[in-house]
Amino acid sequence: MQDTLHAMEMMENAKDRYRWDFYENVQGLGKHRYQALHDCVKDMRERPERYIPAMLPDLPFDDGQFDLVLSAHFLFMYGDRLSYEFHLRTIRELLRVTSDELRIFPLVDLTGTRYEHLDRLLAELQSEGLEIEEHIVPYEFLRNANSMLCIR
C-alpha cells in the first residue's frame, strides 16, 4: 500500500510523461492500482497454491514448462538499476522455461527512453540463433512505451 502511495506521489511530479486518455489523471490511476492490489491480495489469500515464490534470474521451473512467458514493466524499465548482465541472464532464464515465445514489454526506462543496451542485447541473442521481433502495440501509458519484444 505504501509503495502505491509513493508511486502516485512520484507520478504527480512526472505526469507530463504519460498519456491520460484511459486513467484520466493520477487519482484515476491510483484508484485502478489500489483495486488491482486489493484483487491480487484477495486472490493470493484464497488460492495460495497458484503462487510460487521466485527471484530472477533463477526460476524454479522446468525447461520449456510454459508455452508463453510474459515479462511486463520490469526488464528495461529499471535499466539504470539493473545491470546489462542481469538483463541478459534473466532473459536467458525466461527463455529456458518457455517452449515457444517470450514477450517483454515495454522496451523503455521510467523516463520513456529506449533501454540503452537493447541493440547490444538483441545482437547477442540473435547470434545464439534466436528469432527476435519488435512489435508496436496499441497500449501506451508512458509516452514511447508502446513496443513489445517477442523472442522465439
C-alpha positions in Angstrom: 0.0 0.0 0.0 2.8 2.4 0.9 4.5 1.5 -2.4 1.4 2.5 -4.4 1.1 5.7 -2.4 4.7 6.6 -3.1 4.3 5.8 -6.8 1.3 8.1 -7.0 3.2 10.9 -5.4 6.0 10.4 -8.0 3.5 10.3 -10.8 2.1 13.6 -9.8 5.6 15.1 -10.4 6.1 13.4 -13.8 2.5 13.4 -15.1 3.6 15.0 -18.4 5.4 11.8 -19.3 2.1 9.9 -19.5 -1.0 9.7 -21.7 -4.1 10.1 -19.6 -6.8 9.0 -22.0 -7.6 5.9 -20.1 -6.9 6.8 -16.4 -7.8 10.5 -16.9 -5.5 11.6 -14.1 -3.2 10.5 -11.3 -6.2 9.9 -8.9 -7.8 7.7 -11.5 -4.6 5.7 -11.9 -4.4 5.4 -8.1 -7.9 4.0 -8.0 -7.1 1.3 -10.6 -3.8 0.4 -8.8 -5.4 0.1 -5.4 -8.2 -2.1 -6.9 -5.5 -4.3 -8.5 -3.6 -4.6 -5.3 -6.8 -5.5 -3.4 -7.8 -8.1 -6.0 -4.3 -9.6 -6.0 -4.1 -9.9 -2.2 -7.5 -11.4 -2.1 -6.6 -14.0 -4.7 -3.4 -14.8 -3.0 -5.2 -15.5 0.3 -8.0 -17.5 -1.4 -5.8 -19.5 -3.8 -2.2 -19.6 -2.4 -1.4 -22.7 -4.5 -1.4 -20.5 -7.6 1.6 -18.6 -6.4 5.2 -19.8 -6.5 7.8 -17.5 -4.9 10.9 -17.0 -7.1 13.6 -14.4 -7.7 15.1 -13.6 -11.0 17.3 -14.5 -12.6 16.8 -18.1 -11.3 13.4 -19.7 -11.6 12.1 -22.9 -10.0 10.5 -24.2 -13.2 11.5 -27.0 -15.7 12.9 -26.3 -19.1 10.2 -25.5 -21.6 7.5 -25.7 -18.9 5.5 -22.8 -20.4 4.4 -22.2 -24.0 4.3 -18.4 -23.5 6.2 -16.3 -20.9 5.3 -12.6 -20.3 7.5 -10.0 -18.7 5.8 -6.7 -18.2 7.0 -3.5 -16.7 10.2 -4.9 -15.1 13.0 -5.6 -17.6 14.4 -2.4 -19.2 12.2 -0.2 -17.0 15.0 -0.3 -14.4 17.9 -0.3 -16.7 19.6 2.3 -14.5 19.4 0.0 -11.5 19.8 -3.5 -13.1 23.0 -4.4 -14.9 23.3 -5.5 -18.5 24.4 -8.9 -17.2 21.3 -9.2 -15.1 19.1 -8.4 -18.1 20.9 -11.0 -20.2 20.8 -13.7 -17.6 17.1 -13.0 -16.8 16.1 -13.2 -20.5 18.1 -16.4 -20.9 16.3 -17.8 -17.9 12.9 -16.8 -19.1 13.7 -18.4 -22.5 14.8 -21.6 -20.7 11.4 -22.0 -19.1 9.5 -21.3 -22.3 8.9 -23.8 -25.1 7.7 -21.2 -27.7 7.8 -17.5 -27.1 8.9 -14.8 -24.6 7.3 -11.4 -24.7 8.8 -8.4 -23.0 7.0 -5.0 -22.6 7.9 -2.2 -22.7 11.4 -1.5 -24.1 11.9 1.8 -22.3 13.0 3.0 -18.9 10.9 5.0 -16.5 11.5 8.2 -18.5 10.3 6.7 -21.8 13.8 6.3 -23.2 14.6 3.1 -25.0 16.9 0.8 -23.0 20.4 1.9 -23.8 21.8 -1.6 -24.2 18.9 -3.1 -26.2 20.7 -3.3 -29.6 23.7 -5.0 -28.0 21.5 -7.4 -26.1 19.4 -8.3 -29.2 22.6 -8.8 -31.3 23.9 -11.2 -28.7 20.6 -13.2 -28.5 20.4 -13.3 -32.4 23.9 -14.6 -32.6 22.7 -17.5 -30.4 20.1 -18.4 -33.1 17.1 -16.8 -31.5 14.3 -15.2 -33.6 13.5 -11.7 -32.4 10.8 -9.3 -33.5 9.7 -6.0 -32.2 6.0 -5.1 -32.4 4.2 -1.8 -31.9 1.2 -2.3 -29.6 -1.9 -0.2 -29.1 -1.3 0.3 -25.4 0.8 3.4 -24.5 0.5 4.9 -21.0 4.1 6.0 -20.5 5.0 8.0 -23.7 7.2 6.0 -26.1 6.3 2.8 -24.2 4.4 1.1 -27.0 6.8 -1.6 -28.2 6.9 -5.2 -27.3 9.8 -7.7 -27.9 9.0 -11.2 -29.0 11.7 -13.8 -28.8 11.5 -17.4 -30.1 
